[in-house]
Amino acid sequence: MPETPSESVAHHELEVAEGAAGLVSKGLAAGKVGTFSGAVLGISSVAPGYTLTASIGLIVASVALKMPAILIAGFIPMFLTAYAYRELNSVAPDCGASFTWSTKAFGPYVGWMCGWGMVMATIIVLSNLAAIAVEFFYLFIARVAGQPQIADLAQHKAINIATTLVFLAIATLIASRGITTSERVQYVLVGFQMVVLLGFAVMAFIHVGRGAAPAGLSFDLDWFNPLTGLTFSAFVVGVTGSIFAFWGWDTCLTLGEESKDPTKVPGRAGLLCVLSILATYLLIAVAVMMYAGVGEDGLGLGNPENESNVFAALADPVLGKWLGPFLFLAVLASSVASLQTTFLPAARAMLAMGAYRAFPPRFAEVSPRYLVPRFATVTAGVVTGVFYTVVSLLSESALLDTIAALGIMICWYYGITAFACVWYFRRELFTSAHNIVFKLLFPLTGGIILAAVFAFSIKESMNPENGSGAAIGGIGLVFFMGFGILLLGAVLMLVWRSRSEAFFRGETLRHDSPSMA
C-alpha cells in the first residue's frame, strides 16, 4: 500500500534524524502513531486495571494509609526519567530506545547490557500478564456461569500453564499483524477498562457518601505526605512496588520510527501516559481506602486474603452482583491489552539489536506485508512461554516472584537510560536553562533514585522471605530471576562478541555525543 502524504513526511523526517544520529532504518511502518494513540499504547502496557489489583494489597501491607504518597513517590523517578527519554528521542528516534541511546552514550558493552535488561524485563512481565489474564478469565467465566469451582482451574498447574500458552499465542499473532491492528485493538480494550475503573471509583465514593461503606474513612491530605508516618524501610519497599506500578510507559518511545513526528510525538505520548496513569492510580487508591480501609479483616485492604487480588474482593460490594463481573472483565481486558502491547517494545528492542549486529541478523527481519519484526515477536512469545513454564514449576507463587524480579530489571535499564541522557548531552548541559533542567537535573535525579532502589532490591532479593519463599541453594528465586538474568546476559554478550565483533568495535552503531559528531 502506497504511503499517504503525512506518512511520506514522517518517513522523510525520520531519515533526516537517523542520518544525523548515525542510525539505520529498520523498515518499520512510518507515520502511523500519533500522540494520543501512542499514549493509549503506553497506558495499555502499564495495564492500570491489572496493576492496581495486583499491587494495592502489597503497597498497603507496607505503608497502610500512605498508599497515595507512595504512588506519588514512585511516579517521581518515572516522570523524571520520561524527560530523559524525551530528550534522547528528539535527537535519535530509534526503536531500540534504551539500547540505542545507552550505546551511543556509554559504548557497546553498557548498551548491550541495557538492551538485554529491557528485553528480559518485557519477557518477565509478559509471563506475569498472561498469568493474570488466565486467572481473571476463569474467574469471569465462573461468575457468569454461576459455578465458583471453575475459578479454581486457574490454580491447577497443568491447566494454568496450558491456558497461559494459548493466551501468549493469540497475543503473538495480533502483535505480528502490524502496528495499526494493535492500535485498533487497544482503543477498545483500554477504553473499556478505563471506563469501568472510573465507574468503580465513583460507586465507591457514593457508598462512602451514603454511609454504606465498611470503613467510611474521611479524606485526609496527610495520605499524600511521604514525610510523615513512614519508616525508611517501609518507604523503600513501597516505592519499589510503586515503580513496578508505573512500568510500561516507555513503549511509547520504542515507536519513534512509526510515529507521525518521530522526534516529538513519542516524548509527548510518554509524558501524557505517565500523567494519566498517576491520576488514575490516585483516584482508585483514595476510593478504595475510603471505602474499605486498610484493616486486616473483612474487606480491609490489609487482609492477607485480599492482598493478591483486591478487586476480586471489592467487585460485588462496590458495583453490585450484576455489575461486579464487569470489573473482572476490565482486569481481564487490561491484562490481555497489556500482554499484546508489551510485545511491541520487546520485539522492537530485539529488532534494533539485530539491525546493529548486537544480536544475530535474523532479528533484523521485518515482515514485508505487515512491516513489523515478526521473527523477533515470535521469539519473544516463545521465550516467554518457556520462562513462565519453568518459573511455574519452580515456584508456587510465580506471580509474586516475577513482580519482585521485574523491579530489579526496571531500575536497571531505566536508570542506565537516565544517566545516558546526562552523559550524551554532557557538552551542552549548561548552554541553556532548558538543558540544565531537562537534560541534567531531571534525568540525574531520576537515575540516582532508580540506582538506589536497584541496589536495595538486589540485597532484599537474596532473602527467600522477600519473595514466595522459593530458593535455590538458600538464595531467593527472585535474585536469580532478577540479578541472575543480568549475569546470564553478561555471559551471552561475551559469547556473541566472540562470534560477531562489528557491534563491539563500534562499526554498526557509533559511540558519540551531539557535540562530538
C-alpha positions in Angstrom: 0.0 0.0 0.0 1.5 3.4 -1.0 2.3 6.0 1.7 -0.1 8.8 2.4 1.4 12.4 2.3 1.6 12.6 6.1 3.4 9.2 6.2 5.8 10.4 3.5 6.6 13.5 5.5 7.1 11.4 8.6 9.4 9.0 6.7 11.5 11.9 5.4 11.8 13.4 8.8 12.8 10.1 10.2 15.5 9.6 7.5 16.9 13.1 8.3 17.0 12.4 12.1 18.5 8.9 11.6 21.2 10.3 9.2 22.2 13.0 11.7 22.5 10.5 14.6 24.2 7.7 12.6 21.2 5.3 12.9 19.9 2.9 10.3 16.3 2.4 9.0 14.7 -0.8 10.1 11.9 -0.9 7.5 9.0 -0.3 10.0 5.8 1.5 9.0 6.4 5.2 9.3 3.8 7.8 10.2 1.3 5.5 11.8 1.3 6.5 15.5 0.2 9.9 16.9 0.5 11.4 20.3 -2.9 10.2 21.6 -2.6 6.7 20.1 1.0 6.4 21.4 -0.3 7.4 24.9 -3.0 4.7 24.6 -0.5 2.1 23.7 1.6 3.2 26.7 -1.3 3.1 29.1 -2.2 -0.3 27.7 1.4 -1.6 28.5 1.1 -0.2 32.1 -2.2 -2.0 32.4 -3.8 0.1 35.2 -6.6 -2.5 35.9 -4.2 -5.4 36.3 -1.6 -3.4 38.1 -4.0 -2.0 40.7 -5.5 -5.3 41.6 -2.0 -6.9 41.9 -0.3 -4.1 43.8 -2.7 -2.3 46.0 -2.6 -5.0 48.7 1.2 -5.2 48.5 1.6 -1.5 48.9 -0.9 -1.2 51.7 0.8 -4.1 53.6 3.9 -1.9 53.6 2.6 1.6 54.1 -1.1 1.4 55.0 -2.9 4.8 54.5 0.2 6.3 52.9 -0.5 4.5 49.7 -1.2 7.8 47.7 2.1 9.2 49.0 4.0 6.1 47.9 2.3 6.2 44.5 3.5 9.8 44.0 7.0 8.8 45.2 7.1 6.0 42.7 5.8 8.4 40.0 8.6 10.9 40.6 11.6 8.8 39.2 9.3 7.6 36.3 8.4 11.2 35.5 11.9 12.5 35.7 13.2 9.6 33.6 10.5 10.2 31.0 12.2 13.5 30.2 15.5 11.7 29.6 13.7 9.5 27.1 12.1 12.6 25.5 15.4 14.5 25.1 17.2 11.4 23.7 14.4 10.6 21.3 14.4 14.2 20.0 17.8 13.7 18.5 17.9 9.9 17.9 14.5 8.4 17.3 15.1 4.7 17.2 13.0 1.6 18.1 15.9 0.3 20.2 15.3 3.2 22.6 17.3 2.5 25.8 19.7 0.1 24.0 20.5 2.5 21.2 20.9 5.6 23.4 23.0 3.9 26.1 25.2 2.5 23.4 25.8 6.0 21.9 26.4 7.4 25.3 28.5 4.7 27.1 29.6 2.4 24.4 28.6 -1.1 23.2 29.1 -3.1 26.4 26.9 -0.9 28.6 24.4 -0.6 25.6 24.2 -4.3 25.1 23.5 -5.0 28.8 20.9 -2.2 28.9 19.2 -3.7 25.9 19.3 -7.1 27.5 17.7 -5.8 30.6 15.0 -4.1 28.6 14.2 -7.3 26.6 14.2 -9.5 29.7 12.0 -7.1 31.7 9.4 -7.4 29.0 9.7 -11.2 28.9 9.2 -11.3 32.6 6.2 -9.1 32.6 4.7 -10.9 29.6 4.6 -14.1 31.6 3.1 -12.2 34.5 0.4 -10.6 32.4 -0.5 -13.9 30.7 -0.9 -15.5 34.2 -3.2 -12.7 35.4 -5.2 -12.9 32.3 -5.7 -16.6 32.8 -6.8 -16.1 36.5 -9.4 -13.5 35.6 -10.5 -15.4 32.5 -11.6 -18.4 34.7 -12.9 -16.0 37.5 -15.1 -14.2 35.0 -16.4 -17.5 33.5 -17.1 -18.8 37.0 -19.1 -15.7 37.9 -21.1 -15.6 34.6 -21.8 -19.4 34.8 -22.6 -19.3 38.5 -20.1 -22.1 39.1 -17.5 -20.9 41.6 -15.4 -24.1 41.1 -14.5 -23.0 37.6 -12.3 -20.3 39.1 -10.2 -23.0 40.7 -9.0 -24.2 37.3 -6.5 -21.3 37.3 -4.8 -22.9 40.3 -4.4 -26.2 38.5 -0.8 -26.1 37.4 -1.2 -28.0 34.1 -4.4 -26.2 33.1 -2.8 -22.8 34.1 0.3 -23.4 32.0 -1.7 -24.6 29.0 -4.1 -21.7 29.1 -1.3 -19.2 29.6 0.4 -20.6 26.5 -2.8 -20.2 24.5 -3.1 -16.5 25.6 0.5 -15.9 24.6 0.0 -17.5 21.2 -3.0 -15.2 20.5 -1.2 -12.1 21.6 1.8 -13.0 19.5 -0.4 -13.4 16.5 -2.1 -10.0 16.9 1.3 -8.3 17.5 2.6 -9.9 14.3 -0.1 -8.3 12.1 1.0 -4.7 12.2 1.0 -1.6 14.4 -2.4 -0.4 13.1 -4.0 -3.7 14.1 -2.5 -3.3 17.6 -3.7 0.3 17.8 -7.3 -0.6 16.9 -7.5 -3.4 19.4 -6.1 -1.1 22.1 -8.7 1.6 21.7 -11.4 -0.9 22.6 -9.6 -2.7 25.4 -8.1 0.4 27.1 -11.3 2.4 26.7 -13.3 -0.3 28.3 -11.0 -0.8 31.3 -10.7 2.9 32.0 -14.5 3.4 31.9 -15.1 0.5 34.3 -12.3 1.7 36.7 -13.8 5.2 36.7 -17.3 3.8 37.4 -15.9 1.6 40.2 -14.3 4.7 41.8 -17.5 6.7 41.5 -19.6 4.0 43.1 -17.1 3.6 45.9 -17.4 7.3 46.7 -21.2 7.1 46.5 -21.2 4.3 49.1 -19.0 6.4 51.3 -21.2 9.4 50.9 -24.3 7.4 51.9 -22.6 6.0 54.9 -22.9 2.5 53.4 -19.1 1.8 53.2 -17.5 -0.8 55.5 -14.8 1.7 56.6 -16.2 5.0 55.5 -13.0 6.9 56.1 -12.9 10.7 55.7 -10.5 12.1 53.1 -7.2 13.2 54.6 -4.5 15.3 52.8 -1.9 13.6 55.1 -2.3 10.4 53.0 -0.3 12.2 50.3 2.6 13.3 52.5 5.6 10.8 52.3 7.5 12.7 55.0 5.3 11.6 58.0 4.4 8.2 59.5 6.8 6.0 57.4 9.9 4.2 58.3 12.7 4.3 55.8 12.5 0.5 55.1 8.7 0.7 54.6 9.2 3.7 52.3 11.7 1.9 50.1 9.7 -1.3 49.9 6.6 0.8 49.0 8.5 2.8 46.3 9.7 -0.5 44.8 6.2 -1.7 44.4 5.1 1.7 43.1 7.8 1.8 40.5 6.5 -1.5 39.2 3.1 0.0 39.0 4.2 2.7 36.5 6.4 0.4 34.3 5.5 0.2 30.6 5.1 3.8 29.6 8.4 3.6 27.6 6.5 1.6 25.0 5.7 5.0 23.5 9.4 5.7 22.9 10.0 2.4 21.1 7.5 3.5 18.5 9.6 6.5 17.4 10.2 5.1 13.9 6.5 4.5 13.4 5.3 7.9 14.7 3.9 10.8 12.7 6.5 13.2 14.1 9.4 10.9 15.1 11.3 13.5 17.2 8.4 14.9 19.1 5.4 12.5 19.2 7.0 9.7 21.3 8.1 12.1 24.1 4.8 13.8 24.3 3.0 10.5 24.3 5.2 9.2 27.1 4.6 12.2 29.3 0.8 12.1 28.6 0.8 8.4 29.5 2.6 8.7 32.9 0.4 11.7 34.0 -2.8 9.9 33.0 -1.7 6.8 34.9 -0.9 8.8 38.0 -4.3 10.5 38.0 -6.0 7.0 37.6 -4.0 5.4 40.4 -4.6 8.2 42.9 -8.3 8.2 42.2 -8.7 4.5 42.7 -6.4 4.4 45.7 -8.4 7.1 47.5 -11.7 5.5 46.6 -10.8 2.0 47.9 -9.1 3.4 51.0 -12.2 5.5 51.9 -14.5 2.6 51.1 -12.7 -0.5 52.6 -10.0 1.0 54.9 -6.6 -0.7 55.5 -7.7 -3.2 58.2 -6.7 -6.8 58.2 -10.3 -8.2 58.5 -13.2 -8.5 56.1 -12.9 -6.2 53.0 -9.9 -4.3 54.5 -7.1 -3.7 52.1 -4.7 -5.1 54.6 -6.4 -8.5 54.8 -3.9 -11.1 53.6 -6.7 -13.0 51.8 -7.3 -10.0 49.6 -3.7 -8.9 49.1 -3.0 -10.6 45.7 -6.4 -9.7 44.2 -8.1 -6.7 45.7 -10.7 -6.2 43.0 -12.0 -9.8 43.4 -13.0 -9.0 47.0 -14.4 -5.5 46.2 -16.2 -6.0 42.9 -19.6 -7.2 44.2 -19.7 -5.0 47.3 -19.0 -1.8 45.3 -20.7 -2.5 42.0 -23.3 -5.0 43.0 -24.0 -8.6 41.9 -24.8 -7.7 38.3 -22.1 -5.2 37.6 -19.4 -6.8 39.7 -18.3 -9.2 36.9 -17.6 -6.1 34.7 -14.7 -5.3 37.0 -13.3 -8.8 36.4 -13.8 -8.4 32.7 -12.0 -5.0 32.9 -9.0 -6.6 34.6 -9.0 -9.4 32.0 -9.1 -6.7 29.2 -6.3 -4.8 30.9 -4.1 -7.9 31.1 -4.9 -9.0 27.5 -4.3 -5.5 26.2 -1.0 -5.1 28.0 0.0 -8.6 27.0 -0.4 -7.7 23.4 1.3 -4.2 23.5 4.2 -5.4 25.7 5.3 -7.4 22.7 5.9 -4.1 20.9 8.9 -2.9 22.9 10.4 -6.4 23.3 10.3 -7.1 19.6 11.5 -3.7 18.6 14.4 -3.8 21.0 15.5 -7.1 19.6 14.9 -5.7 16.0 17.3 -2.8 16.8 19.9 -5.1 18.4 19.7 -7.3 15.3 20.0 -4.4 12.9 23.1 -3.1 14.7 24.5 -6.7 14.9 24.3 -6.8 18.7 22.0 -9.8 18.2 22.0 -12.3 15.3 21.0 -10.6 12.0 17.8 -12.8 11.8 16.3 -10.5 14.5 16.5 -7.6 12.0 14.0 -9.2 9.6 10.8 -7.2 9.1 7.6 -8.7 7.5 7.2 -7.1 4.1 3.5 -7.3 4.4 2.8 -6.0 7.9 6.1 -4.0 8.4 6.7 -5.5 11.9 9.6 -7.5 13.3 7.8 -10.8 13.0 10.7 -13.1 13.9 11.6 -11.0 17.0 7.9 -11.0 18.0 7.6 -14.8 17.7 10.8 -15.2 19.6 9.5 -13.1 22.4 6.4 -15.2 22.6 8.3 -18.5 22.6 10.8 -17.3 25.2 8.0 -16.0 27.4 6.2 -19.3 27.2 9.3 -21.2 28.2 10.1 -18.8 31.0 6.7 -18.9 32.5 6.6 -22.7 32.4 9.9 -23.1 34.1 9.1 -20.5 36.8 5.7 -22.0 37.4 7.3 -25.4 38.0 9.9 -23.9 40.3 7.7 -21.6 42.4 4.3 -22.0 43.9 3.9 -18.2 43.8 5.2 -17.3 40.3 3.4 -14.0 40.1 4.9 -12.7 43.4 8.4 -13.7 42.3 8.1 -12.2 38.8 6.8 -8.9 40.2 9.8 -8.7 42.6 12.3 -9.6 39.8 10.7 -7.1 37.4 11.5 -4.3 39.8 15.2 -5.1 39.5 15.1 -5.1 35.7 13.1 -1.9 35.6 15.6 0.0 37.7 18.5 -1.4 35.7 17.6 -0.2 32.3 15.6 2.9 33.2 18.4 4.0 35.4 21.1 3.5 32.7 18.9 5.5 30.3 18.6 8.4 32.7 22.3 8.6 33.2 22.9 8.1 29.4 20.9 11.3 28.8 23.2 13.3 31.1 26.4 11.9 29.6 25.2 12.0 26.0 24.5 15.8 26.2 27.4 16.5 28.6 29.0 19.1 26.4 25.8 21.2 26.1 24.3 20.9 29.6 24.9 24.4 30.7 24.2 26.2 27.4 20.5 27.0 28.3 18.1 26.8 31.2 16.2 24.1 29.3 19.2 21.9 29.1 20.1 22.4 32.8 16.6 21.2 33.9 15.6 18.6 31.3 19.0 17.2 30.3 20.7 17.3 33.6 18.7 17.8 36.8 15.6 15.7 35.9 17.5 12.7 34.4 20.2 12.8 37.0 17.8 12.8 39.9 15.7 10.1 38.4 18.8 8.0 37.7 20.1 8.3 41.3 16.7 7.3 42.8 16.5 4.3 40.5 20.1 3.2 41.2 19.4 3.3 45.0 16.2 1.2 44.6 18.1 -1.2 42.4 20.8 -1.7 45.0 18.3 -2.2 47.8 16.2 -4.6 45.6 19.3 -6.8 44.9 20.0 -7.1 48.6 16.5 -7.9 49.5 16.0 -10.4 46.7 18.6 -12.8 48.1 16.4 -13.4 51.1 13.7 -16.0 50.1 11.3 -14.5 52.7 11.1 -11.3 50.5 9.5 -13.4 47.7 7.4 -16.5 47.6 9.9 -18.4 49.8 11.2 -20.4 46.8 15.0 -20.7 46.8 18.0 -22.3 45.1 20.9 -23.1 47.3 19.4 -20.9 50.1 19.2 -17.8 47.9 15.8 -16.5 46.9 14.5 -17.3 43.4 13.9 -13.6 42.9 17.6 -13.0 42.9 18.1 -15.5 40.1 15.2 -14.1 38.1 16.5 -10.5 38.5 20.2 -10.1 39.0 20.9 -13.7 37.9 19.4 -12.9 34.5 21.6 -9.9 34.2 24.7 -12.0 34.9 23.5 -14.5 32.3 23.3 -11.6 29.8 26.9 -10.7 30.5 28.0 -14.2 29.6 25.9 -14.2 26.4 27.3 -10.8 25.5 30.8 -12.2 25.6 29.8 -15.3 23.6 28.2 -13.1 20.9 31.3 -10.8 20.8 33.4 -13.8 20.0 31.2 -14.6 17.0 30.5 -11.1 15.8 32.8 -8.2 16.8 31.4 -5.4 14.5 29.0 -4.0 17.1 31.5 -4.2 19.9 34.1 -2.3 17.7 31.6 0.5 17.2 31.3 -0.2 13.5 27.5 -0.6 13.4 26.4 2.0 16.0 28.8 4.8 16.8 29.6 5.9 20.4 29.3 9.6 20.5 27.5 12.7 21.7 25.9 15.5 19.6 28.8 17.9 20.2 31.3 15.3 19.2 29.6 14.2 15.9 
